[in-house]
């Protein structure tokens, strides 16, 4: 059984911790609408932090940070797993992240994470906007 989570309007860090816990317990998880997840904070500061991550290192040696929203969410979740150990690698392989909602999950009821919601948040940036600022070649609808 696959658990489908809708990331729309959820805070990235809280969503990733919830997903990482469930992955460690052996669940298979699919996250849809990755571009609509949000990062709380000032827009300029968030964009500068992500641009700085991309400038670190070299093109040949890395570290390599993703530009697309689905890979950014997946990388954030990976950092919360022990992915250098076999159990962490197995958990990481059980995670699928999509931009938008793919055809195979259109009819399934997607759950949401109540702990990751922040209804009165004023300063935030969506993952899709960060991706566009980093120069993602994949178009992201807002």
N, C-alpha and C positions, 0 to 999 in steps of 0.2 A: 504494500500500500504506500502510495506516494502522498506526502503532505504538500499542498500548494499554498504558498504564502504570497499575498499581494503586498508589495512594498510601497504602495502609493501613500505618501504623507507620513511615512514612518522615519524616525531618526536612525541614521545609518549605524551608529555604534551600538545602540540598544538592540536593533534588529539583528546585527551580526552576533552579538553575545547570545541571544535567544536561539538563533539558528545553530551556532557552534555547540551549545549544550545538547540540543536535540540530535545533532549529528554524532556526538560522542556516545549517545544512548543507542545508536544503531538505526536511526530513522533515515529514510531517503527523503530529501527535501528539494522542492522546486520553488524558486523565487521568481515571480513575474513582475513586470513594471519596474524594473530596476532603475530606470531613468527618473522615476518620480519619487525615489527615496530622497530624504533631505539631510543636510549637514547643518547643524545649528551653529550660529556665530555670525560675525561680520563678513559680508561678501568679499571685500578686498583682502582680508586676512586669510580666508579659506582658499581663495584663488592663488594667492602668493605662496602659501604652503605647498599646494599641489604643483605649482610651476617649479618651485625649488626642488621638490623631489625628482622631477623630470630632468633637471640640470645636473644633479649629482652624478658623479661617475663618468664613464665614457660609453660610447655606443657599442664598443666591442665587449667590454667587461661587465657592464651593468653597475649598479643594480637597475633592473628593468621594472618600471612602474607602468601600469596600463593606462590607456586613454579612454576606452569605452566604458560606459556605466556598468554594464554587466560584469566586465572583468574587474572593475574597481570594487564592486560589492563582493565579488568572489575573493579578491585579494584581501579585503578587510576581514572577511570571515576566516581566511587561511591563517591570518596573523593571530587569531584567537584559538587556533588548534595547535596541537603538538605535531605539526606536519612533517617534521624530520624523522619522526618515529613511525613504524609501520601502522600502528593503530590510528595515528593522525592522518596519514596518507589515505588509508581506507575510508576514514570519515570524510575527507576532502573530496574523494571520488564520488561520494553519494550526494553531492551538492550540484544542482543545475541552476543557472541564473539566466534569465532572458530579458531582453528589452522588449517591452510590450507583452502581449499575451499570445503565445503560439496557438495554432489551430487545435492541437491535441488537448489543450487545457481550456479552451473557450467554454465548454459546457460544465466543467468542474467548478464546484463552489470553492473559492479561494478564501482561506482564513486570514485573519489579521492578528497582529500582536498588540494587545492593549497596553502593555508596559512601554512600548516604543512610540506611542502617540504622545504628542505634546500640543494640545489644542490651542493654546494662547501664545504660541511662539511667534515672535515678531521678526527676528533676524535669522534668516536661513537661506541656503542656496540648494537647489535641487542637484542631484548627481548628473542629470542631463546637461545642465548649464555649465557645470565644472568640466564635463567632457567636451563641450563645444569650445570652451576657453582654451583647453589643452590642445585643440586642433584635431579632434577625432574625425576620421574620414567617413564614419558611419553617421548618417543623418538621424537625429533624434527628434521626435515630435514632442512638443510641449503640451 
